[in-house]
Amino acid sequence: MRIESAHRLAVYYAPPADHPLWDAGCTWLGRDAAQPQRALVPVCAWAAAPRRYGFHATLKPPCRLREPARASAFVEAVAQLASTVEPFEMPPLDVGWLGDFMALRPGEPFDGAHPIVALARRCVIDLDPWRAPPSESELRRRERGLTQRQQALLQRYGYPYVLDEWRFHMTLTDGLAPLPAWRDELTVRARRHFAAALARPLHCTDLAIFAEPAAGEPFVLVQRCPLGTR
């Protein structure tokens, strides 16, 4: 796709392409955002939303670019940010639940000193000048059920779950509310599917730029910006 024509851009953490977790995540969702033409049958039938966004953890939420910014210049800014951060080891992940959806989450809590927390914060703050403000309808759609802090973050950064409200997670299912009686069975199935991949050490080696070609279309991984190239 032509990145300059993208409707929205996002900066995500995605496992390295040669790590088994990337393939495990893509096969679970039934879609490879780096190779959209790859034919995959989803392992999980309740993952329409994460399938569209691609296997990832959000660092800078999807946004339209502020006029007259060009996507190529945004990519350069992401690459510059990435170059100032050294690659680092990720915390061990496990299958868990965040509200009404299943996700890969850190197996043990980690504090704000972890490099992934600092990286997510920088992506939100340092790249914010590129973001076009959301429309009033977008704000109204998102503000339901938010705390005061989340509402303040939504107004300031266009998204409520950033900075101190951010939680690392790689979404595996749609929201399943009310939670189904077979939730435990699905958790066991997911742990079995991801076991071999999660047993391998995992690192953050780049920032992955995903693009939404047009409103509502599946996101595509358009570029990886390596860490530590300065």
N, C-alpha and C positions, 0 to 999 in steps of 0.2 A: 504494500500500500504506500501511497505518497503521504509521508508524515505531515507535510505542510497543510494537507486538507483534513487532518484529523479533527473530530468534534471535540474530544477531550484527551488530555494526557495525564498520566499518573506515574509515580515513582514507587516501585515495589521492591521488597526482598523476594527473590526467587532462588531456589536452590541452584547451585551450579549445574549446567546442562549435563555434565558427566557424572553427577551424583545420583545414586539410585532413587533418592527421594523425589527428584524432579519427575522421573518416569512414573513412580508410584502415584504421585499426585495427579499427573495427567491422566493416567489410566483410571483412577478412582472417579475423576470428574467426567471422563470420556472426551477430553479435548486437550490438545497441545497448543497453547497460545503462541509458541515459537514456530510451529509447523501446522498451521490450521488445516492444511490439506491432508494431514495424517488421519487415517480412518481408525477411530477408537470406539469401542462399545463401553459405555459407562458402567462401572462397577456399582455405583450408587444411583438409584432412580430418583432420589429426592435432592438433587443438586443443580437445579436449573440456573439459579442466580450465580453461584460460584463457578459454574461451567462457563457462563458468559464472561465473567471477569478474568478467568484464568487462575491457575494455581499460584498463590502468592500470599505475602503478608504486606499490608499497606504501610508505607512510610509517608508519602505525600499523596493524599486522596485525589481521585480524578477531578480535574478542573479544566475549564476553558481558559485559553490564554488571553491576557489583557491585550487589547488592540494598542499599537500595531505590531506587537511582538510576533516573531516568527518561531515556528516549532524548531527549526534548526538551531536558533540561538538558545532556546530553552535547553535543548540537548547539550549544547556546549556548556551551559551553566551547570547542568547535572554532572557532566564529565569533570568539570573543574572542582566541584564539591567532592566528588568521589576521589579525586587525585590527592586530596588532603587527608584522607582517612586510610589507615593501614588495615589490611585484611585481619579478621579476628574470628575466633571460634564462637559458634552459636551455642546457646544453652541446650541441653538435651530436651527433646520434645516428646510429648505423649498425646494420645487422643483424649480429648476431654470435651466438656460442654461449656459454652459461654451463653448464658441465657437459654434461648430456645433453639440454638444451632450447635452442631458438632464442629470441632476444629482441632487442629494440631496446636498445642499450647506448651509452654515450658513445663516440664515435669515438676520442677521445684520453683518457688517464687524467687525472683531476683530483683535486686534493688536498682535505683536509678543510676548507679555507677556503671552498669553494664554497657559496653560499646553500642549495642543495638538500640538502647534507649537514647543515648546521645545522638546517634545517627538519625533516628526518627525525628528527634527534636530539630536537628539542623535542616533536615529536608523540609519540614513544615515552615520554619521561620526563614531560612535563607532563600528558599524558592518562592516565598509568598509574593514578592513583587511581580512575579510573572502571572499570577492568578487573576482572572477576571472575577469580579464579585458575583455571587449567585443572584438570580432574579428573586423577586418577592415571592413568587409562587414556589420556588425551590426552598426558600427559607421556611415558608409556612408548612410545606410538606415534611420538613425535617424536624421542626421544633416540637412536635407532639411528644409528650412524655419525657422531656428532658429536664434535668436539674438546672438550677440557676447557673452553675458553672458551665455546664454543657451548652446552655443557651448563649452564654457570653463567648465561648469558643466558636460556636456557630456564626455569630455575628462578626467576630474578628477574623477567623480563618476559613469560614465557609464550610466547616465540618465540626461536629460536636465532640468527636472521639480522638482528640489530638493532645499532645503535651501530657499533662498529668492525668488525663482521661484515656490515654492511649494504652492498649493492651496488645502485646504481640499475639497474633493468631493467624492461622492459615485455614480459612473456612472450608469445610467439607460437605456441608448440607445447607439446604434452605432453612429458614425458620420453621420449626415444627411445633406450632402451638395450636391446641394443647399438646404437650409432649406425649408422644405415642407410648403405649404400653411396651412396645418392642424396642425402646431406646437402648436398653442394656444389651440386647442382642445385636443391634447395629454397632454399638461401641466395640463389642467383642470382634465383630466382623472387620471393623476398621483397624483395630489393633493387630489383627492377624495379617491384614493386607499390607500395613506399613512396617511391620516388625523388622524385617531384614534391613530396610532402608534406614530406620531410626537407630539401628544398632551401629551404624557407621558414623564416625565423627563428621560433624557438619560445620562448614565455615561460611562466613559472609565474604565474598570476594568481589562483588560488584553491586552497582545499583541498576535495576532493570527498569527500563522505560516502556510502559505499555500505552497503547493508543486505542481509542474508540473511533473507528473509521467514520461512522455516522451515528447519530443518536439512536441508542437501542441496539446497535450491532455488537457482536462479540469483540472483546478487547484482544489486541495482538501485541506480542512482545516484539518491539521494533529495534531495541538496542540495549546492550549491556555496557555499562561504563565501569571499567575496572577500578578497584580501589588501589590506592597507594602508588600512583604513577607519577606523582610530582617529582 
